[in-house]
Amino acid sequence: MAAEKKPHVDAVIVGFGWTGAILAKELTEAGLKVVALERGEYRDTYPDGAYPNTIDELTYNIRKKLFLDLSKTTVSIRHGVNDTALPYRQLAAFLPGEGVGGAGLHWSGVHFRITPEELRLRSHYEERYGKKFIPEGMTIQDTGVSYDELEPHFDFAEKVFGTSGQAYKVGGKVVGDGNVFEANRSDHFPLPAQLNTYSAQRFFDAAKSLGLHPYRLPSANTSGPYTNPYGVQMGPCNFCGYCSGYACYMYSKASPNLNILPALKQAPNFELRSKCHVLRVDLDDTKKRATGVTYVDPAGREVQQPADLVIVAAFQYHNVHLLLLSGIGKPYDPISGEGVVGRNFAYQNLSTIKAFFDKDTFTNPFIGAGGNGVAVDDFNADNFDHGPLGFVGGSPLWVNQAGVKPISGIATPPGTPQWGSAWKKSVKDYYAHTVSMDAHGTNMSYRDVYLDLDPTYRDSYGQPLLRMTFDWKDNDIRMAQYVTGQMKKIAEAMGPKAISVSTREFGKHFDSRAYQTTHLVGGAVMGTDPKTSVLNRYLQCWDVHNVFVMGASALPQGIGYNPTGIVAALAYWSARAIREQYLKNPAPLVTV
């Protein structure tokens, strides 16, 4: 049966999370007729985030209402090229969003930028430590864009998000007690930093006593009333503790649904279609130009949406999957090292320490905000001398009190039984007296860590699953152990009764059954060489010039910070190039 064909539009956007919403707003402002397709259901702050229904840990954190339905599509996972991959059947290690807002609806709100060095990582390490410092098989590379070029877009994204924070340096002048390692800013944060919780202040004081440089986390949870550049109003955060995994009933946590969609709804040249699963980007006979996309509508019918411009703006690995299914770019081969689609897949490297205090030290873990906390960057990126340490990468260390729930947030000291009366007593004794701190470490990219199409398993639409080949490498384990050791010093300086430490260990594989982070990157990376990147510096496909790919799939290696800030800035950067250059002359924006 022939697919139904919709009327032609100027641009079609695949996915409606942060980047899809940003591109939709930018392109409709440019006068384009835009259709956005979202595989999940329609969601809005009201009624989906309405109190008290949204304050439900069982529904959202345990049964994962806002996340991808793995019964329809998933990935398969294996540790090495000689292993057999098996489908990821239960949400655990990472949590892709589904529905309008995507991961931007369920995220916590930690809103960093990126260090300038990480945008040119290979060049930076080679210049400081020499080419031999980078291990054989590590495929890190530069992005092709600089911090100074992106700075205006970081600034605008923070204004759209309503980010709370304290700058250190604005316009080259020190203006406050922000992050001393942060690059120069053109303006202050839109809102002052949030107040510290007791846990965050205790971490701050301990880090300071060790000669480190603590600062308050930049948080896309509002510290006061705010109206963003699109005219959308936000209310002050009340520290309810229901951010990560939830829609915000206080209109305080930034999301595409709250910060952009209300303005987009006013545009007559914009249409959002939910429950539409895109099967492929359609190409003409030359395979050099996209003609639109084909998707499955809510009734199960195949539909063609013709368009002059295709924006792929789904979750990281969905972007890579769609490119492979569409035949855009050469698939990566780890044996020959040739090909680009699926290359440089990376993750994030999480370590955790829990500090247990006496009964008179109340940490009130049930309160919190998703982005609230205190961090140190002394061991992030290249803020410390890697020469004698023998690894690439680093990590911010922080206390991020987002609200500890009664089901998923229980922690007990080492030596506590796993069940029974002693376990119950320990839960009672320590729930209100525990501080959790994390190292969100980097994960580098490697020749034998990649994404491709699974030769065995298919999804409910009859298409091959995406296959993930991933495991931890010695470089990243050494990094994790080093930064966790530094974090342990801070924990000990806080004066707890006991400490538990969880970090990477040599000989232990990646475990997809335990949550780590949802900060997956790479697979459709940006760069300056078509032989090692899918996209040019403007996120435009080298091989199909009217396809642009947004999101964390563009990052060539993992970073220490949460990637939302750089992802949003890159989306605005790409949108400006489309508006100011591509629409005037639809052709490759970079030639090599």
Secondary structure, DSSP 8 states (H G I E B T S, - for coil): ---EE---EEEEEE--SHHHHHHHHHHHHTT--EEEE-SS----HHHHT-TTTT--HIIIIIS-TTB--TTT--EEEESSTTS--EE--S--S---B-STTTHHHH---B-----HHHHBHHHHHHHHH-GGGS-TTB---B-S--HHHHHHHHHHHHHHHT-B---SEETTEE-SSS-TTS--BSS--SB------HHHHHHHHHHHHTT--EEE--BSB-SS-EE-TTS-EE-----BS--TTS--TTS-B--HHHHTHHHHTT-TTEEEE-S-EEEEEEE-TTSSSEEEEEEE-TTS-EEEEEEEEEEE-S-HHHHHHHHHHHT-S-B--TTT----BTTT-B--EEEEEEEE--TT----TT-B-TT--EEE-TTSTTSS--TTT-------EEE------TTT-----TT--SSSHHHHHHHHHHGGGEEEEEEEE----BTT-EEEEEEEEE-TTS-EEEEEE----HHHHHHHHHHHHHHHHHHHHT--SEEEEE---TT----TTS---S--B-SS-B-S-TTT-SB-TTSBBSS-TTEEE-SGGG-SS--SS-THHHHHHHHHHHHHHIIIIITTS-S-SS--
